[in-house]
Structure formats: structure tokens, C-alpha cells
Amino acid sequence: MQNDAMLTQLRYVPNDALVEQLKRIQKNTSGYEKIEKHILDLNDHLKVNNAYVALSNTKDYFKIKVESPTPELAQEAHEKIQHFSDKFKVKTDKLPNKETYYILGYEH
């Protein structure tokens, strides 16, 4: 998938800085080519829970942010993230005391 298309599907307006950031994330995410489509699918599935996949501002990884307005929606989002991680063998790292995960990459 082209970088501009990936950024657009994640609701960004592509520009040079974002494309460069995406390239660093791709390089830093082990097995990126195996999980790229699944990341976009996860983003689509999380929308109903007020959760989404984004580019991290602090690390060269994708992050998953859960901003659900109710505990039930938040719980459902966390379950979807766990299912994504288990099904596609994707290593994630949940930040302590935050509703944020980093997508670290494909686990071989």
C-alpha cells in the first residue's frame, strides 16, 4: 500500500513530514508488511468504540488510543485489541495507567 493511502485511511492529510514519520514507523515495526492490512482493519473495527490507530508523537510506532465514553465501550475496545494481537500474532505494549497501546510488530 502506498504511504499516502495508509495515512489517508488513518484520517491524516499526507504531507512530507507525515510520510517520513510513517516510513520510520514501518522500519521500526517488525514484520510490518505482514500486519499492515490488519492494522487498518483494526482501526475500522475500533471506530464504534471511540478508539483508533494513529501515529505516535513520541515513538516511531503506531499507537492505539481508546477514548471510549463508557466503561462498556472501553472494555469492548480492549477485547478487540487483544483479539487482534492474538489472531495476527502482533505484539502490543499497553502503557501503564493509560488507554494507549503501541503496536510493536509481528511476533514470529
N, C-alpha and C positions, 0 to 999 in steps of 0.2 A: 504494500500500500504506500502511496506517496505521502510524504510528510505533511503537505498541505491538507490532504484529505483526512489524515489522522487528527490533526489539530482542529479542523472544522467539525469533525464528528464529536470532539470533546468540547465543542462550543467556544473555541478560540478563533480569533481573526488572525490568520497566519501573517507573520512578519519575519524578518531575518533573525531577530533575537530569539523568537519562539522556535523557529526551525532549528537553530543551533542548540537550544536547550533540549529539544526533542532528540536530536542526534546524540547528545551526551547521555540522555536517559536510555536510549536504545542500546548504546555501547555498554552502559553500566548494568543493564538488566540481562542477566544470564538467560540464554535461550529465547530472547525477545521474539524472534521470527516464529517460534512455536506457539507463543501465547498472545501475540498482537491482536488477532481477531477476538479472542476470548476476553481481552481487556475491554474492547468496545462493546461486546455483548453484555458484560457485567455492568458497564455504565448504563446501558439501556434498561437492564433489569432493576437497577437501583433507583432510577428516577422516581418511581412511585413511592419510594421511602424517603424522599428528600435527601438522597445520598448520591454521590457521583465520583467519577475518576477525574483527576486533574494532574497538572504538572506541579511538582513540589517547588516551592520557592527557596527552600533551604538545602535540599539534597537532590542529586541527579537521579531521581526515581519518580515513578508515578505514585501519586497518593490517592487513597480512597478516603473521602470525607463523609461522615454520617452527620447530617444536620436535621434529623427527624424531629418533628414537633411533639411526638408522643413516644412513650417508652415501648409501646407495642410495635410501632413502625421502626424504631431503632433496633429492637430485638430482631425483627424480620430482616433488616438490612445486614446485621451481623451474621445471621444464619446464611444469607445469600453469599456473603463474602467467604464464610467458612466452606460452603458448598463449592464455590468457585475454586478455592485453594485446594480442596481435596480432589475434586474431579479432574482438574487440569494440572495437578502437581505443581502449583505455584506457591512459592514461599512468600509469605507476607509477614510484616512486623508491625504489631499494634503498639502505638505509643502509649506509655503509661498515663493514666488519668486523662486521656483524650479520646475523642471519637474519630481517630485518624489511624490509617494503616499505610505502610509503604509496600509497594509491590517490588520485591527483590529479584524475582525471576523464576525460571523454570527449574524444578528440582529433578535432576536426572535419576 
